[in-house]
């Protein structure tokens, strides 16, 4: 098995796990507030986080080098988690994924003011076409737009901000800092809001949340392994396999069928995202390649941000595939 094929397989397994994770989130979301789900999923992630963070031997304090950018990333991560969890509970899985798939388009736009990226006409056209695909999914005027649709859009925007900030400061911040601040912020903010929405949870539901946290952690490790093995241009498009899982899971567990508008809109968004990925993979088109190098999975507060775990410097990102810097 070639490195690229192996990387693609690892990514497919990871996104299959994430999709299964989302089924549990949607199931629990019918019973509990997303605030409560986020709180306990993050709480149950702390043991895994502690083990991982203890391995960070890089010297330094827990004070961020870029406190304001870290604050922006932390706020973005908190908003992303609760918004995405609400969207999964309120919308069909396929619609939620279709809207979240707009993240690479938003990252491309945000890379201009934040990374100083130059976006040329072909990528601008891809962004415009992709956003038109989002409108096809939403069908304003033809269908009622709900709070779930708004939450999915907010999750895509906030997740894009959190991810692009990692590209901005990741080379200078410790991994432990990039991981710890959003987790602690989610724990504190959701914990403070928990008093207003809390419902007693039986042990089996806490067990489901423990499984959710474990799945997110395992899937994150698989994605890291995928990017370490294969080329980013091969691994990145594997995220779109989630639409297949969403169609199957939605039909089996929630009696959801993908409607024509969602299918067409998702196809447009995916095509636009793939164009941007392959455009960035061509040598000389982009100095920072923001989409290819933004490896996080939007909307999973219990998961470690993949970008955070692979930010030992932009030198790694710019190294040729056969000359990767050591982990």
For each residue, the residues with C-beta under 8 A, 3 or more apart:
1: 5 6 9
2: 5 6
3: 6 7 229 230 231
4: 7 8 230 231 234
5: 1 2 8 9 230
6: 1 2 3 9 10 229 230
7: 3 4 10 11 226 227 228 229 230 231 234 235
8: 4 5 11 12 226 230 234 235 238
9: 1 5 6 12 13
10: 6 7 13 14 222 223 225 226 229 230 235
11: 7 8 14 15 222 223 226 230 235 238 239
12: 8 9 15 16 238 241
13: 9 10 16 17 219 222
14: 10 11 17 18 219 220 222 223 226 238
15: 11 12 18 19 219 238 239 241 242 245 297
16: 12 13 19 20 241 245
17: 13 14 20 21 215 218 219 222
18: 14 15 21 22 215 216 219 242 297 300 303
19: 15 16 22 23 93 242 245 246 249
20: 16 17 23 24 215 245 249
21: 17 18 24 25 212 215 216 219 300
22: 18 19 25 26 88 93 96 246 249
23: 19 20 26 27 93 249 253
24: 20 21 27 28 208 209 211 212 215
25: 21 22 28 29 37 85 88 89 212
26: 22 23 29 30 88 89 93 254
27: 23 24 30 31 208 253
28: 24 25 31 32 37 89 205 208 209
29: 25 26 32 34 37 85 86 88 89 90
30: 26 27 89
31: 27 28 199 205
32: 28 29 36 37 197 199 201 205
33: 36 37 197 199
34: 29 37 38 82 83 85 86 89
35: 38 39 82 190 193 194 197
36: 32 33 39 40 190 194 197 198 199 201
37: 25 28 29 32 33 34 40 41 85 209
38: 34 35 41 42 81 82 85 186 190 301 302
39: 35 36 42 43 186 187 190 191 194
40: 36 37 43 44 201 206 209
41: 37 38 44 45 209 212 213 216 301 302
42: 38 39 45 46 81 183 186 187 190 301 302
43: 39 40 46 187
44: 40 41 47 206 209 210 212 213 302
45: 41 42 48 49 183 213 216 217 302 303
46: 42 43 49 50 183 187
47: 44 50 51
48: 45 51 52 213 214 217
49: 45 46 52 53 179 180 183 304
50: 46 47 53 54
51: 47 48 54 55
52: 48 49 55 56 179 304
53: 49 50 56 176 179 180
54: 50 51
55: 51 52
56: 52 53 174 175 176
57:
58: 174 175 176
59:
60: 174
61:
62: 174 176 177 180
63: 67 177
64: 67 69 70 169 173 177 181
65: 169 172 173
66: 69 70 168 169 172 173
67: 63 64 70 71
68: 71 72
69: 64 66 72 73 165 168 169
70: 64 66 67 73 74 165 169 173 177 178 181
71: 67 68 74 75
72: 68 69 75 76 161 165
73: 69 70 76 77 161 162 165 166 169 178 181 182
74: 70 71 77 78 181 182 185
75: 71 72 78 79 158 185
76: 72 73 79 80 158 159 161 162 165
77: 73 74 80 81 158 162 182 185 186 301 305
78: 74 75 81 82 182 185 186 189 190 301
79: 75 76 82 83 154 155 158
80: 76 77 83 84 155 158 159 162 298 299 301
81: 38 42 77 78 84 85 186 299 300 301
82: 34 35 38 78 79 85 86 190 301
83: 34 79 80 86 87 151 152 154 155 158 299
84: 80 81 87 88 96 100 151 152 155 159 298 299 300
85: 25 29 34 37 38 81 82 88 89 299 301
86: 29 34 82 83 89 90 147 148 151
87: 83 84 90 91 96 99 100 148 149 151 152 155 299
88: 22 25 26 29 84 85 91 93 96 299
89: 25 26 28 29 30 34 85 86 148
90: 29 86 87 146 147 148 151
91: 87 88 95 96 146 148 149 152
92: 95 96 246 250 254 256 258 262
93: 19 22 23 26 88 96 97 246 247 249 250 254 256
94: 97 98 243 246 247 250 256 258 262 263 266
95: 91 92 98 99 137 149 152 262
96: 22 84 87 88 91 92 93 99 100 148 152 246
97: 93 94 100 101 242 243 246 266
98: 94 95 101 133 134 137 243 262 265 266 269
99: 87 95 96 102 134 137 138 149 152 153 155 156
100: 84 87 96 97 103 152 155 156 159 298 299
101: 97 98 104 239 240 243 266 269 270 273
102: 99 105 106 130 131 133 134 156 269
103: 100 106 107 156 159 160 163 298
104: 101 107 108 130 273 276 277 291 294
105: 102 108 109 126 127 130 131 269 272 273 276
106: 102 103 109 110 156 157 160
107: 103 104 110 111 160 163 164 290 291 294
108: 104 105 111 117 119 123 126 127 276 290 291
109: 105 106 112 119 127
110: 106 107 113 114 115 160 161 164 290
111: 107 108 114 115 117 119 164 167 288 290
112: 109 115 116 117 118 119
113: 110
114: 110 111 164 165 167 168
115: 110 111 112 164 167 168 288 290
116: 112 288
117: 108 111 112 286 287 288 290
118: 112 286 287
119: 108 109 111 112 123 124 127
120: 123 124 285
121: 124 125
122: 125 126 275 279
123: 108 119 120 126 127 275 276 279
124: 119 120 121 127 128
125: 121 122 128 129
126: 105 108 122 123 129 130 272 275 276 279
127: 105 108 109 119 123 124 130 131 272 276
128: 124 125 131 132
129: 125 126 132 133 268 271 272
130: 102 104 105 126 127 133 134 268 269 271 272 273
131: 102 105 127 128 134 135
132: 128 129 135 136 268
133: 98 102 129 130 136 137 264 265 266 267 268 269 271 272
134: 98 99 102 130 131 137 138 153 265 269
135: 131 132 138 139 140 265
136: 132 133 139 261 264 265 268
137: 95 98 99 133 134 261 262 265 266 269
138: 99 134 135 143 145 149 265
139: 135 136 142 143 261
140: 135 143 145
141:
142: 139 261
143: 138 139 140
144:
145: 138 140 149 150
146: 90 91 149 150
147: 86 90 150 151
148: 86 87 89 90 91 96 151 152
149: 87 91 95 99 138 145 146 152 153
150: 145 146 147 153 154
151: 83 84 86 87 90 147 148 154 155
152: 83 84 87 91 95 96 99 100 148 149 155 156
153: 99 134 149 150 156 157
154: 79 83 150 151 157 158
155: 79 80 83 84 87 99 100 151 152 158 159 298 299
156: 99 100 102 103 106 152 153 159 160 298
157: 106 153 154 160 161
158: 75 76 77 79 80 83 154 155 161 162
159: 76 80 84 100 103 155 156 162 163 296 298 299
160: 103 106 107 110 156 157 163 164 298
161: 72 73 76 110 157 158 164 165
162: 73 76 77 80 158 159 165 166 182 296 305
163: 103 107 159 160 166 167 294 296 298 305 307
164: 107 110 111 114 115 160 161 167 168 290 294
165: 69 70 72 73 76 114 161 162 168 169
166: 73 162 163 169 170 178 294 296 305 307 308 311
167: 111 114 115 163 164 170 288 290 293 294 307
168: 66 69 114 115 164 165
169: 64 65 66 69 70 73 165 166 172 173
170: 166 167 173 178 307 308 311
171: 311 312 313 314
172: 65 66 169
173: 64 65 66 70 169 170 177 178 311
174: 56 58 60 62 177 178
175: 56 58 178 179 308 309 311
176: 53 56 58 62 179 180
177: 62 63 64 70 173 174 180 181
178: 70 73 166 170 173 174 175 181 182 305 308 311
179: 49 52 53 175 176 182 183 304 305 308 309
180: 49 53 62 176 177 183 184
181: 64 70 73 74 177 178 184 185
182: 73 74 77 78 162 178 179 185 186 301 305
183: 42 45 46 49 179 180 186 187 301
184: 180 181 187 188
185: 74 75 77 78 181 182 188 189
186: 38 39 42 77 78 81 182 183 189 190 301
187: 39 42 43 46 183 184 190 191
188: 184 185 191 192
189: 78 185 186 192 193
190: 35 36 38 39 42 78 82 186 187 193 194
191: 39 187 188 194
192: 188 189 195
193: 35 189 190 196 197
194: 35 36 39 190 191 197 198
195: 192 198
196: 193
197: 32 33 35 36 193 194
198: 36 194 195
199: 31 32 33 36
200:
201: 32 36 40 205 206 209
202: 205 206
203: 206 207
204: 207 208
205: 28 31 32 201 202 208 209
206: 40 44 201 202 203 209 210
207: 203 204 210 211
208: 24 27 28 204 205 211 212
209: 24 28 37 40 41 44 201 205 206 212 213
210: 44 206 207 213 214
211: 24 207 208 214 215
212: 21 24 25 41 44 208 209 215 216 302
213: 41 44 45 48 209 210 216 217 302
214: 48 210 211 217 218
215: 17 18 20 21 24 211 212 218 219
216: 18 21 41 45 212 213 219 220 300 302 303 304
217: 45 48 213 214 220 221 302 303 304
218: 17 214 215 221 222
219: 13 14 15 17 18 21 215 216 222 223 297 303
220: 14 216 217 223 224 297 303 304 306 309
221: 217 218 224 225
222: 10 11 13 14 17 218 219 225 226
223: 10 11 14 219 220 226 227 235 295 297 306
224: 220 221 227 228 295 306 309 310
225: 10 221 222 228 229
226: 7 8 10 11 14 222 223 229 230 235 238
227: 7 223 224 230 232 235 295 306 310
228: 7 224 225 310 324 327
229: 3 6 7 10 225 226
230: 3 4 5 6 7 8 10 11 226 227 234 235
231: 3 4 7 234 235 281 321
232: 227 235 236 281 289 292 293 295
233: 236 237 277 278 280 281 292
234: 4 7 8 230 231 237 238
235: 7 8 10 11 223 226 227 230 231 232 238
236: 232 233 239 277 291 292 295
237: 233 234 240 273 274 277
238: 8 11 12 14 15 226 234 235 241
239: 11 15 101 236 242 297
240: 101 237 243 270 273 274
241: 12 15 16 238 244 245
242: 15 18 19 97 239 245 246
243: 94 97 98 101 240 246 247 266 270
244: 241 247 248
245: 15 16 19 20 241 242 248 249
246: 19 22 92 93 94 96 97 242 243 249 250
247: 93 94 243 244 250 251 258
248: 244 245 251 252
249: 19 20 22 23 93 245 246 252 253 254
250: 92 93 94 246 247 253 254 256 257 258
251: 247 248 254 255 256 257
252: 248 249
253: 23 27 249 250
254: 26 92 93 249 250 251
255: 251
256: 92 93 94 250 251
257: 250 251
258: 92 94 247 250 262 263
259: 262 263
260: 263 264
261: 136 137 139 142 264 265
262: 92 94 95 98 137 258 259 265 266
263: 94 258 259 260 266 267
264: 133 136 260 261 267 268
265: 98 133 134 135 136 137 138 261 262 268 269
266: 94 97 98 101 133 137 243 262 263 269 270
267: 133 263 264 270 271
268: 129 130 132 133 136 264 265 271 272
269: 98 101 102 105 130 133 134 137 265 266 272 273
270: 101 240 243 266 267 273 274
271: 129 130 133 267 268 274 275
272: 105 126 127 129 130 133 268 269 275 276
273: 101 104 105 130 237 240 269 270 276 277 291
274: 237 240 270 271 277 278
275: 122 123 126 271 272 278 279
276: 104 105 108 123 126 127 272 273 279 280 291
277: 104 233 236 237 273 274 280 281 291 292
278: 233 274 275 281 282
279: 122 123 126 275 276 282 285 286
280: 233 276 277 285 286 289 290 291 292
281: 231 232 233 277 278 289 292
282: 278 279 285
283:
284:
285: 120 279 280 282
286: 117 118 279 280 289 290
287: 117 118
288: 111 115 116 117 167 293 314
289: 232 280 281 286 292 293 317
290: 107 108 110 111 115 117 164 167 280 286 293 294
291: 104 107 108 236 273 276 277 280 294
292: 232 233 236 277 280 281 289
293: 167 232 288 289 290 307 317
294: 104 107 163 164 166 167 290 291 307
295: 223 224 227 232 236 306 307 310
296: 159 162 163 166 305 306 307 308
297: 15 18 219 220 223 239 300 303 306
298: 80 84 100 103 155 156 159 160 163
299: 80 81 83 84 85 87 88 100 155 159
300: 18 21 81 84 216 297 303
301: 38 41 42 77 78 80 81 82 85 182 183 186
302: 38 41 42 44 45 212 213 216 217
303: 18 45 216 217 219 220 297 300 306
304: 49 52 179 216 217 220 308 309
305: 77 162 163 166 178 179 182 296 308 309
306: 220 223 224 227 295 296 297 303 309 310
307: 163 166 167 170 293 294 295 296 310 311
308: 166 170 175 178 179 296 304 305 311
309: 175 179 220 224 304 305 306
310: 224 227 228 295 306 307 316
311: 166 170 171 173 175 178 307 308
312: 171 315 316 325 327
313: 171 316 317 325
314: 171 288 317 318
315: 312 318 319 325
316: 310 312 313 319 324 325
317: 289 293 313 314
318: 314 315
319: 315 316 323 324 325
320: 323
321: 231 324
322:
323: 319 320
324: 228 316 319 321
325: 312 313 315 316 319
326:
327: 228 312
